[in-house]
């Protein structure tokens, strides 16, 4: 008797779960879709991150890793020269050394071996991204596979902080910072960070509204598969208003892309962030 009741309960749970799934799919199918008038098209720039493995074709793992190390070193050395950073930065194979004036010990960033889910050996590589000459700040990207994080180094003080996500942008009063995650199609995210009393930025979880976030992407892309953003742009309009633009091109080599825009706002100093999809 008890076994029969258990089976009945399991059947009931399965029926309810199936009903929720059908309703969810039906609701998504009934969501409004964009017309041609809803699309905003803009000329796009090349991706900010280089493909270091593009010329590394050896099937020998050691030779392939050595090729990646050489490519990363050459890439960094070229940027050091272009940005005139040799006073502060040097790169030797898999190690970036940052010298801070009046500091006895330099900052050393060493590319780190990591493993993916299949146990394959990968490497977390530090690449120079850009240099803010006015603030004397150096931005680096920490990359492994398709993941891009951001390292910010104040070359005046030696303060260093690593942020999850790329395209780091700070609010005008520097109370907030924002990054994006765009590595995997269908898993994009916007991360907002708040400076604490010690001057470090902590992830502010009050801006989460992920279902609404995903629905706005689906408004423009009704295909079953998810497109990967070609590029992203973040702009602080004020200290309490952030514009985030994702750009999607229809074909890999297109030079124009349609924009998917979000506005993150705070209406009061103590209020949570609100995410507003912009059509």
C-alpha positions as protocol buffer text, in pm:
chain_id: "A"
residue {
  index: 1
  type: UNK
  ca { x: 0 y: 0 z: 0 }
}
residue {
  index: 2
  type: UNK
  ca { x: 281 y: 240 z: 93 }
}
residue {
  index: 3
  type: UNK
  ca { x: 467 y: 160 z: -229 }
}
residue {
  index: 4
  type: UNK
  ca { x: 153 y: 228 z: -433 }
}
residue {
  index: 5
  type: UNK
  ca { x: 107 y: 566 z: -263 }
}
residue {
  index: 6
  type: UNK
  ca { x: 471 y: 653 z: -333 }
}
residue {
  index: 7
  type: UNK
  ca { x: 428 y: 567 z: -701 }
}
residue {
  index: 8
  type: UNK
  ca { x: 114 y: 781 z: -719 }
}
residue {
  index: 9
  type: UNK
  ca { x: 300 y: 1074 z: -561 }
}
residue {
  index: 10
  type: UNK
  ca { x: 589 y: 1038 z: -808 }
}
residue {
  index: 11
  type: UNK
  ca { x: 346 y: 1032 z: -1100 }
}
residue {
  index: 12
  type: UNK
  ca { x: 176 y: 1343 z: -964 }
}
residue {
  index: 13
  type: UNK
  ca { x: 511 y: 1525 z: -931 }
}
residue {
  index: 14
  type: UNK
  ca { x: 607 y: 1429 z: -1286 }
}
residue {
  index: 15
  type: UNK
  ca { x: 270 y: 1550 z: -1421 }
}
residue {
  index: 16
  type: UNK
  ca { x: 306 y: 1883 z: -1240 }
}
residue {
  index: 17
  type: UNK
  ca { x: 666 y: 1926 z: -1364 }
}
residue {
  index: 18
  type: UNK
  ca { x: 557 y: 1848 z: -1720 }
}
residue {
  index: 19
  type: UNK
  ca { x: 273 y: 2099 z: -1694 }
}
residue {
  index: 20
  type: UNK
  ca { x: 510 y: 2372 z: -1573 }
}
residue {
  index: 21
  type: UNK
  ca { x: 747 y: 2294 z: -1861 }
}
residue {
  index: 22
  type: UNK
  ca { x: 467 y: 2313 z: -2119 }
}
residue {
  index: 23
  type: UNK
  ca { x: 340 y: 2639 z: -1974 }
}
residue {
  index: 24
  type: UNK
  ca { x: 695 y: 2782 z: -1971 }
}
residue {
  index: 25
  type: UNK
  ca { x: 755 y: 2690 z: -2337 }
}
residue {
  index: 26
  type: UNK
  ca { x: 410 y: 2821 z: -2431 }
}
residue {
  index: 27
  type: UNK
  ca { x: 475 y: 3149 z: -2247 }
}
residue {
  index: 28
  type: UNK
  ca { x: 807 y: 3196 z: -2426 }
}
residue {
  index: 29
  type: UNK
  ca { x: 642 y: 3122 z: -2760 }
}
residue {
  index: 30
  type: UNK
  ca { x: 385 y: 3395 z: -2689 }
}
residue {
  index: 31
  type: UNK
  ca { x: 645 y: 3660 z: -2603 }
}
residue {
  index: 32
  type: UNK
  ca { x: 649 y: 3955 z: -2845 }
}
residue {
  index: 33
  type: UNK
  ca { x: 913 y: 3946 z: -3118 }
}
residue {
  index: 34
  type: UNK
  ca { x: 1101 y: 4234 z: -3272 }
}
residue {
  index: 35
  type: UNK
  ca { x: 1003 y: 4375 z: -3611 }
}
residue {
  index: 36
  type: UNK
  ca { x: 1251 y: 4539 z: -3848 }
}
residue {
  index: 37
  type: UNK
  ca { x: 1167 y: 4880 z: -3699 }
}
residue {
  index: 38
  type: UNK
  ca { x: 1283 y: 4762 z: -3355 }
}
residue {
  index: 39
  type: UNK
  ca { x: 1642 y: 4692 z: -3461 }
}
residue {
  index: 40
  type: UNK
  ca { x: 1916 y: 4953 z: -3417 }
}
residue {
  index: 41
  type: UNK
  ca { x: 2215 y: 4880 z: -3642 }
}
residue {
  index: 42
  type: UNK
  ca { x: 2565 y: 5015 z: -3581 }
}
residue {
  index: 43
  type: UNK
  ca { x: 2910 y: 4971 z: -3733 }
}
residue {
  index: 44
  type: UNK
  ca { x: 3113 y: 4739 z: -3509 }
}
residue {
  index: 45
  type: UNK
  ca { x: 3479 y: 4722 z: -3417 }
}
residue {
  index: 46
  type: UNK
  ca { x: 3700 y: 4415 z: -3413 }
}
residue {
  index: 47
  type: UNK
  ca { x: 3693 y: 4206 z: -3091 }
}
residue {
  index: 48
  type: UNK
  ca { x: 3919 y: 4347 z: -2821 }
}
residue {
  index: 49
  type: UNK
  ca { x: 4087 y: 4017 z: -2733 }
}
residue {
  index: 50
  type: UNK
  ca { x: 4340 y: 3849 z: -2966 }
}
residue {
  index: 51
  type: UNK
  ca { x: 4328 y: 3485 z: -3069 }
}
residue {
  index: 52
  type: UNK
  ca { x: 4672 y: 3382 z: -2946 }
}
residue {
  index: 53
  type: UNK
  ca { x: 4634 y: 3023 z: -3061 }
}
residue {
  index: 54
  type: UNK
  ca { x: 4549 y: 3112 z: -3418 }
}
residue {
  index: 55
  type: UNK
  ca { x: 4902 y: 3037 z: -3543 }
}
residue {
  index: 56
  type: UNK
  ca { x: 4973 y: 2752 z: -3297 }
}
residue {
  index: 57
  type: UNK
  ca { x: 4889 y: 2431 z: -3480 }
}
residue {
  index: 58
  type: UNK
  ca { x: 5121 y: 2171 z: -3328 }
}
residue {
  index: 59
  type: UNK
  ca { x: 4954 y: 1849 z: -3211 }
}
residue {
  index: 60
  type: UNK
  ca { x: 5229 y: 1811 z: -2952 }
}
residue {
  index: 61
  type: UNK
  ca { x: 5090 y: 1960 z: -2629 }
}
residue {
  index: 62
  type: UNK
  ca { x: 5424 y: 2091 z: -2503 }
}
residue {
  index: 63
  type: UNK
  ca { x: 5503 y: 2259 z: -2835 }
}
residue {
  index: 64
  type: UNK
  ca { x: 5152 y: 2403 z: -2848 }
}
residue {
  index: 65
  type: UNK
  ca { x: 5184 y: 2552 z: -2498 }
}
residue {
  index: 66
  type: UNK
  ca { x: 5527 y: 2692 z: -2583 }
}
residue {
  index: 67
  type: UNK
  ca { x: 5377 y: 2853 z: -2891 }
}
residue {
  index: 68
  type: UNK
  ca { x: 5099 y: 3010 z: -2679 }
}
residue {
  index: 69
  type: UNK
  ca { x: 5357 y: 3141 z: -2430 }
}
residue {
  index: 70
  type: UNK
  ca { x: 5560 y: 3295 z: -2711 }
}
residue {
  index: 71
  type: UNK
  ca { x: 5250 y: 3451 z: -2868 }
}
residue {
  index: 72
  type: UNK
  ca { x: 5140 y: 3602 z: -2536 }
}
residue {
  index: 73
  type: UNK
  ca { x: 5489 y: 3737 z: -2467 }
}
residue {
  index: 74
  type: UNK
  ca { x: 5515 y: 3900 z: -2811 }
}
residue {
  index: 75
  type: UNK
  ca { x: 5164 y: 4044 z: -2782 }
}
residue {
  index: 76
  type: UNK
  ca { x: 5242 y: 4198 z: -2441 }
}
residue {
  index: 77
  type: UNK
  ca { x: 5584 y: 4325 z: -2544 }
}
residue {
  index: 78
  type: UNK
  ca { x: 5437 y: 4498 z: -2848 }
}
residue {
  index: 79
  type: UNK
  ca { x: 5176 y: 4672 z: -2632 }
}
residue {
  index: 80
  type: UNK
  ca { x: 5437 y: 4772 z: -2372 }
}
residue {
  index: 81
  type: UNK
  ca { x: 5630 y: 4945 z: -2648 }
}
residue {
  index: 82
  type: UNK
  ca { x: 5322 y: 5097 z: -2812 }
}
residue {
  index: 83
  type: UNK
  ca { x: 5186 y: 5235 z: -2482 }
}
residue {
  index: 84
  type: UNK
  ca { x: 5534 y: 5339 z: -2362 }
}
residue {
  index: 85
  type: UNK
  ca { x: 5506 y: 5133 z: -2045 }
}
residue {
  index: 86
  type: UNK
  ca { x: 5861 y: 4999 z: -2025 }
}
residue {
  index: 87
  type: UNK
  ca { x: 5917 y: 5212 z: -1714 }
}
residue {
  index: 88
  type: UNK
  ca { x: 5657 y: 5003 z: -1533 }
}
residue {
  index: 89
  type: UNK
  ca { x: 5601 y: 4675 z: -1714 }
}
residue {
  index: 90
  type: UNK
  ca { x: 5809 y: 4393 z: -1860 }
}
residue {
  index: 91
  type: UNK
  ca { x: 5709 y: 4054 z: -1994 }
}
residue {
  index: 92
  type: UNK
  ca { x: 5920 y: 3739 z: -2003 }
}
residue {
  index: 93
  type: UNK
  ca { x: 5758 y: 3428 z: -2151 }
}
residue {
  index: 94
  type: UNK
  ca { x: 5477 y: 3349 z: -1902 }
}
residue {
  index: 95
  type: UNK
  ca { x: 5543 y: 3620 z: -1641 }
}
residue {
  index: 96
  type: UNK
  ca { x: 5443 y: 3988 z: -1627 }
}
residue {
  index: 97
  type: UNK
  ca { x: 5643 y: 4209 z: -1388 }
}
residue {
  index: 98
  type: UNK
  ca { x: 5502 y: 4547 z: -1282 }
}
residue {
  index: 99
  type: UNK
  ca { x: 5735 y: 4790 z: -1105 }
}
residue {
  index: 100
  type: UNK
  ca { x: 5578 y: 5057 z: -885 }
}
residue {
  index: 101
  type: UNK
  ca { x: 5787 y: 5370 z: -801 }
}
residue {
  index: 102
  type: UNK
  ca { x: 5898 y: 5383 z: -437 }
}
residue {
  index: 103
  type: UNK
  ca { x: 5793 y: 5020 z: -382 }
}
residue {
  index: 104
  type: UNK
  ca { x: 6062 y: 4774 z: -292 }
}
residue {
  index: 105
  type: UNK
  ca { x: 5898 y: 4463 z: -440 }
}
residue {
  index: 106
  type: UNK
  ca { x: 5737 y: 4449 z: -786 }
}
residue {
  index: 107
  type: UNK
  ca { x: 5400 y: 4298 z: -868 }
}
residue {
  index: 108
  type: UNK
  ca { x: 5449 y: 3967 z: -1046 }
}
residue {
  index: 109
  type: UNK
  ca { x: 5165 y: 3807 z: -1242 }
}
residue {
  index: 110
  type: UNK
  ca { x: 5248 y: 3454 z: -1354 }
}
residue {
  index: 111
  type: UNK
  ca { x: 5032 y: 3267 z: -1601 }
}
residue {
  index: 112
  type: UNK
  ca { x: 4880 y: 2977 z: -1407 }
}
residue {
  index: 113
  type: UNK
  ca { x: 4807 y: 2622 z: -1526 }
}
residue {
  index: 114
  type: UNK
  ca { x: 4443 y: 2517 z: -1478 }
}
residue {
  index: 115
  type: UNK
  ca { x: 4232 y: 2220 z: -1582 }
}
residue {
  index: 116
  type: UNK
  ca { x: 3895 y: 2219 z: -1752 }
}
residue {
  index: 117
  type: UNK
  ca { x: 3606 y: 1982 z: -1675 }
}
residue {
  index: 118
  type: UNK
  ca { x: 3759 y: 1713 z: -1895 }
}
residue {
  index: 119
  type: UNK
  ca { x: 4091 y: 1734 z: -1714 }
}
residue {
  index: 120
  type: UNK
  ca { x: 4269 y: 1896 z: -2007 }
}
residue {
  index: 121
  type: UNK
  ca { x: 4550 y: 2131 z: -1918 }
}
residue {
  index: 122
  type: UNK
  ca { x: 4487 y: 2500 z: -1986 }
}
residue {
  index: 123
  type: UNK
  ca { x: 4661 y: 2817 z: -1879 }
}
residue {
  index: 124
  type: UNK
  ca { x: 4528 y: 3136 z: -1721 }
}
residue {
  index: 125
  type: UNK
  ca { x: 4712 y: 3405 z: -1920 }
}
residue {
  index: 126
  type: UNK
  ca { x: 4757 y: 3773 z: -1829 }
}
residue {
  index: 127
  type: UNK
  ca { x: 4745 y: 4009 z: -2127 }
}
residue {
  index: 128
  type: UNK
  ca { x: 4779 y: 4386 z: -2130 }
}
residue {
  index: 129
  type: UNK
  ca { x: 4448 y: 4541 z: -2225 }
}
residue {
  index: 130
  type: UNK
  ca { x: 4475 y: 4919 z: -2206 }
}
residue {
  index: 131
  type: UNK
  ca { x: 4642 y: 5203 z: -2021 }
}
residue {
  index: 132
  type: UNK
  ca { x: 4471 y: 5509 z: -1870 }
}
residue {
  index: 133
  type: UNK
  ca { x: 4743 y: 5772 z: -1892 }
}
residue {
  index: 134
  type: UNK
  ca { x: 4546 y: 6035 z: -1699 }
}
residue {
  index: 135
  type: UNK
  ca { x: 4499 y: 5814 z: -1393 }
}
residue {
  index: 136
  type: UNK
  ca { x: 4813 y: 5607 z: -1453 }
}
residue {
  index: 137
  type: UNK
  ca { x: 4609 y: 5287 z: -1435 }
}
residue {
  index: 138
  type: UNK
  ca { x: 4693 y: 4965 z: -1616 }
}
residue {
  index: 139
  type: UNK
  ca { x: 4419 y: 4726 z: -1724 }
}
residue {
  index: 140
  type: UNK
  ca { x: 4502 y: 4363 z: -1795 }
}
residue {
  index: 141
  type: UNK
  ca { x: 4280 y: 4075 z: -1896 }
}
residue {
  index: 142
  type: UNK
  ca { x: 4306 y: 3736 z: -1732 }
}
residue {
  index: 143
  type: UNK
  ca { x: 4214 y: 3474 z: -1988 }
}
residue {
  index: 144
  type: UNK
  ca { x: 4163 y: 3100 z: -1990 }
}
residue {
  index: 145
  type: UNK
  ca { x: 3980 y: 2927 z: -2272 }
}
residue {
  index: 146
  type: UNK
  ca { x: 3689 y: 3169 z: -2342 }
}
residue {
  index: 147
  type: UNK
  ca { x: 3682 y: 3332 z: -1999 }
}
residue {
  index: 148
  type: UNK
  ca { x: 3793 y: 3695 z: -1969 }
}
residue {
  index: 149
  type: UNK
  ca { x: 3844 y: 3867 z: -1635 }
}
residue {
  index: 150
  type: UNK
  ca { x: 3995 y: 4208 z: -1564 }
}
residue {
  index: 151
  type: UNK
  ca { x: 4291 y: 4307 z: -1349 }
}
residue {
  index: 152
  type: UNK
  ca { x: 4323 y: 4676 z: -1255 }
}
residue {
  index: 153
  type: UNK
  ca { x: 4660 y: 4803 z: -1131 }
}
residue {
  index: 154
  type: UNK
  ca { x: 4710 y: 5155 z: -995 }
}
residue {
  index: 155
  type: UNK
  ca { x: 5066 y: 5232 z: -1105 }
}
residue {
  index: 156
  type: UNK
  ca { x: 5083 y: 5518 z: -853 }
}
residue {
  index: 157
  type: UNK
  ca { x: 5009 y: 5316 z: -540 }
}
residue {
  index: 158
  type: UNK
  ca { x: 5048 y: 4952 z: -641 }
}
residue {
  index: 159
  type: UNK
  ca { x: 4686 y: 4872 z: -548 }
}
residue {
  index: 160
  type: UNK
  ca { x: 4565 y: 4578 z: -754 }
}
residue {
  index: 161
  type: UNK
  ca { x: 4224 y: 4414 z: -785 }
}
residue {
  index: 162
  type: UNK
  ca { x: 4088 y: 4142 z: -1011 }
}
residue {
  index: 163
  type: UNK
  ca { x: 3727 y: 4157 z: -1134 }
}
residue {
  index: 164
  type: UNK
  ca { x: 3518 y: 3877 z: -1275 }
}
residue {
  index: 165
  type: UNK
  ca { x: 3416 y: 3976 z: -1627 }
}
residue {
  index: 166
  type: UNK
  ca { x: 3555 y: 4205 z: -1894 }
}
residue {
  index: 167
  type: UNK
  ca { x: 3508 y: 4565 z: -2019 }
}
residue {
  index: 168
  type: UNK
  ca { x: 3561 y: 4713 z: -1673 }
}
residue {
  index: 169
  type: UNK
  ca { x: 3408 y: 5061 z: -1644 }
}
residue {
  index: 170
  type: UNK
  ca { x: 3393 y: 5284 z: -1334 }
}
residue {
  index: 171
  type: UNK
  ca { x: 3123 y: 5534 z: -1242 }
}
residue {
  index: 172
  type: UNK
  ca { x: 3220 y: 5904 z: -1247 }
}
residue {
  index: 173
  type: UNK
  ca { x: 3261 y: 5919 z: -867 }
}
residue {
  index: 174
  type: UNK
  ca { x: 3424 y: 5571 z: -870 }
}
residue {
  index: 175
  type: UNK
  ca { x: 3177 y: 5435 z: -613 }
}
residue {
  index: 176
  type: UNK
  ca { x: 3062 y: 5169 z: -858 }
}
residue {
  index: 177
  type: UNK
  ca { x: 3223 y: 4958 z: -1128 }
}
residue {
  index: 178
  type: UNK
  ca { x: 3068 y: 4734 z: -1392 }
}
residue {
  index: 179
  type: UNK
  ca { x: 3184 y: 4436 z: -1598 }
}
residue {
  index: 180
  type: UNK
  ca { x: 3016 y: 4191 z: -1834 }
}
residue {
  index: 181
  type: UNK
  ca { x: 3038 y: 3818 z: -1897 }
}
residue {
  index: 182
  type: UNK
  ca { x: 3002 y: 3728 z: -2263 }
}
residue {
  index: 183
  type: UNK
  ca { x: 3201 y: 3407 z: -2299 }
}
residue {
  index: 184
  type: UNK
  ca { x: 2917 y: 3162 z: -2359 }
}
residue {
  index: 185
  type: UNK
  ca { x: 2603 y: 3225 z: -2569 }
}
residue {
  index: 186
  type: UNK
  ca { x: 2291 y: 3235 z: -2356 }
}
residue {
  index: 187
  type: UNK
  ca { x: 2487 y: 3301 z: -2035 }
}
residue {
  index: 188
  type: UNK
  ca { x: 2564 y: 3671 z: -2071 }
}
residue {
  index: 189
  type: UNK
  ca { x: 2553 y: 3875 z: -1752 }
}
residue {
  index: 190
  type: UNK
  ca { x: 2617 y: 4227 z: -1621 }
}
residue {
  index: 191
  type: UNK
  ca { x: 2803 y: 4256 z: -1290 }
}
residue {
  index: 192
  type: UNK
  ca { x: 2791 y: 4573 z: -1081 }
}
residue {
  index: 193
  type: UNK
  ca { x: 3051 y: 4626 z: -809 }
}
residue {
  index: 194
  type: UNK
  ca { x: 3048 y: 4868 z: -514 }
}
residue {
  index: 195
  type: UNK
  ca { x: 3353 y: 5010 z: -341 }
}
residue {
  index: 196
  type: UNK
  ca { x: 3374 y: 4919 z: 28 }
}
residue {
  index: 197
  type: UNK
  ca { x: 3524 y: 5124 z: 311 }
}
residue {
  index: 198
  type: UNK
  ca { x: 3868 y: 4974 z: 241 }
}
residue {
  index: 199
  type: UNK
  ca { x: 3864 y: 5085 z: -122 }
}
residue {
  index: 200
  type: UNK
  ca { x: 3802 y: 4737 z: -264 }
}
residue {
  index: 201
  type: UNK
  ca { x: 3514 y: 4663 z: -500 }
}
residue {
  index: 202
  type: UNK
  ca { x: 3265 y: 4397 z: -394 }
}
residue {
  index: 203
  type: UNK
  ca { x: 3001 y: 4238 z: -616 }
}
residue {
  index: 204
  type: UNK
  ca { x: 2662 y: 4404 z: -561 }
}
residue {
  index: 205
  type: UNK
  ca { x: 2401 y: 4129 z: -594 }
}
residue {
  index: 206
  type: UNK
  ca { x: 2106 y: 4368 z: -580 }
}
residue {
  index: 207
  type: UNK
  ca { x: 2096 y: 4407 z: -960 }
}
residue {
  index: 208
  type: UNK
  ca { x: 1983 y: 4051 z: -1040 }
}
residue {
  index: 209
  type: UNK
  ca { x: 1674 y: 4014 z: -1264 }
}
residue {
  index: 210
  type: UNK
  ca { x: 1797 y: 3742 z: -1494 }
}
residue {
  index: 211
  type: UNK
  ca { x: 1467 y: 3620 z: -1646 }
}
residue {
  index: 212
  type: UNK
  ca { x: 1381 y: 3969 z: -1762 }
}
residue {
  index: 213
  type: UNK
  ca { x: 1739 y: 4007 z: -1887 }
}
residue {
  index: 214
  type: UNK
  ca { x: 1718 y: 3691 z: -2102 }
}
residue {
  index: 215
  type: UNK
  ca { x: 1373 y: 3781 z: -2239 }
}
residue {
  index: 216
  type: UNK
  ca { x: 1513 y: 4102 z: -2386 }
}
residue {
  index: 217
  type: UNK
  ca { x: 1772 y: 3905 z: -2584 }
}
residue {
  index: 218
  type: UNK
  ca { x: 1501 y: 3669 z: -2708 }
}
residue {
  index: 219
  type: UNK
  ca { x: 1293 y: 3966 z: -2824 }
}
residue {
  index: 220
  type: UNK
  ca { x: 1556 y: 4028 z: -3093 }
}
residue {
  index: 221
  type: UNK
  ca { x: 1670 y: 3670 z: -3153 }
}
residue {
  index: 222
  type: UNK
  ca { x: 1382 y: 3422 z: -3189 }
}
residue {
  index: 223
  type: UNK
  ca { x: 1605 y: 3136 z: -3303 }
}
residue {
  index: 224
  type: UNK
  ca { x: 1639 y: 2831 z: -3079 }
}
residue {
  index: 225
  type: UNK
  ca { x: 2017 y: 2871 z: -3061 }
}
residue {
  index: 226
  type: UNK
  ca { x: 2175 y: 3166 z: -2884 }
}
residue {
  index: 227
  type: UNK
  ca { x: 2406 y: 3405 z: -3064 }
}
residue {
  index: 228
  type: UNK
  ca { x: 2732 y: 3511 z: -2906 }
}
residue {
  index: 229
  type: UNK
  ca { x: 2778 y: 3890 z: -2872 }
}
residue {
  index: 230
  type: UNK
  ca { x: 3036 y: 4024 z: -3115 }
}
residue {
  index: 231
  type: UNK
  ca { x: 3116 y: 4315 z: -2885 }
}
residue {
  index: 232
  type: UNK
  ca { x: 2990 y: 4504 z: -2579 }
}
residue {
  index: 233
  type: UNK
  ca { x: 2997 y: 4868 z: -2472 }
}
residue {
  index: 234
  type: UNK
  ca { x: 2942 y: 5001 z: -2118 }
}
residue {
  index: 235
  type: UNK
  ca { x: 2886 y: 5368 z: -2045 }
}
residue {
  index: 236
  type: UNK
  ca { x: 2811 y: 5541 z: -1716 }
}
residue {
  index: 237
  type: UNK
  ca { x: 2566 y: 5822 z: -1791 }
}
residue {
  index: 238
  type: UNK
  ca { x: 2568 y: 5934 z: -1427 }
}
residue {
  index: 239
  type: UNK
  ca { x: 2674 y: 5776 z: -1098 }
}
residue {
  index: 240
  type: UNK
  ca { x: 2329 y: 5614 z: -1084 }
}
residue {
  index: 241
  type: UNK
  ca { x: 2276 y: 5522 z: -1450 }
}
residue {
  index: 242
  type: UNK
  ca { x: 2466 y: 5266 z: -1658 }
}
residue {
  index: 243
  type: UNK
  ca { x: 2404 y: 5186 z: -2026 }
}
residue {
  index: 244
  type: UNK
  ca { x: 2507 y: 4840 z: -2147 }
}
residue {
  index: 245
  type: UNK
  ca { x: 2499 y: 4765 z: -2521 }
}
residue {
  index: 246
  type: UNK
  ca { x: 2544 y: 4413 z: -2660 }
}
residue {
  index: 247
  type: UNK
  ca { x: 2612 y: 4389 z: -3034 }
}
residue {
  index: 248
  type: UNK
  ca { x: 2521 y: 4087 z: -3245 }
}
residue {
  index: 249
  type: UNK
  ca { x: 2617 y: 4043 z: -3609 }
}
residue {
  index: 250
  type: UNK
  ca { x: 2415 y: 3814 z: -3832 }
}
residue {
  index: 251
  type: UNK
  ca { x: 2721 y: 3669 z: -4004 }
}
residue {
  index: 252
  type: UNK
  ca { x: 3074 y: 3622 z: -3871 }
}
residue {
  index: 253
  type: UNK
  ca { x: 3243 y: 3878 z: -4097 }
}
residue {
  index: 254
  type: UNK
  ca { x: 2968 y: 4143 z: -4101 }
}
residue {
  index: 255
  type: UNK
  ca { x: 3084 y: 4495 z: -4014 }
}
residue {
  index: 256
  type: UNK
  ca { x: 2742 y: 4601 z: -3882 }
}
residue {
  index: 257
  type: UNK
  ca { x: 2548 y: 4453 z: -3590 }
}
residue {
  index: 258
  type: UNK
  ca { x: 2219 y: 4505 z: -3414 }
}
residue {
  index: 259
  type: UNK
  ca { x: 2218 y: 4643 z: -3062 }
}
residue {
  index: 260
  type: UNK
  ca { x: 2051 y: 4504 z: -2749 }
}
residue {
  index: 261
  type: UNK
  ca { x: 2049 y: 4778 z: -2484 }
}
residue {
  index: 262
  type: UNK
  ca { x: 1993 y: 4777 z: -2109 }
}
residue {
  index: 263
  type: UNK
  ca { x: 1984 y: 5065 z: -1863 }
}
residue {
  index: 264
  type: UNK
  ca { x: 2075 y: 4999 z: -1500 }
}
residue {
  index: 265
  type: UNK
  ca { x: 1950 y: 5277 z: -1271 }
}
residue {
  index: 266
  type: UNK
  ca { x: 1914 y: 5364 z: -903 }
}
residue {
  index: 267
  type: UNK
  ca { x: 1632 y: 5602 z: -819 }
}
residue {
  index: 268
  type: UNK
  ca { x: 1748 y: 5669 z: -462 }
}
residue {
  index: 269
  type: UNK
  ca { x: 2095 y: 5658 z: -298 }
}
residue {
  index: 270
  type: UNK
  ca { x: 1993 y: 5361 z: -81 }
}
residue {
  index: 271
  type: UNK
  ca { x: 1782 y: 5180 z: -341 }
}
residue {
  index: 272
  type: UNK
  ca { x: 1871 y: 4865 z: -534 }
}
residue {
  index: 273
  type: UNK
  ca { x: 1971 y: 4873 z: -899 }
}
residue {
  index: 274
  type: UNK
  ca { x: 1684 y: 4843 z: -1147 }
}
residue {
  index: 275
  type: UNK
  ca { x: 1741 y: 4681 z: -1488 }
}
residue {
  index: 276
  type: UNK
  ca { x: 1541 y: 4842 z: -1769 }
}
residue {
  index: 277
  type: UNK
  ca { x: 1540 y: 4683 z: -2117 }
}
residue {
  index: 278
  type: UNK
  ca { x: 1555 y: 4957 z: -2381 }
}
residue {
  index: 279
  type: UNK
  ca { x: 1385 y: 4901 z: -2716 }
}
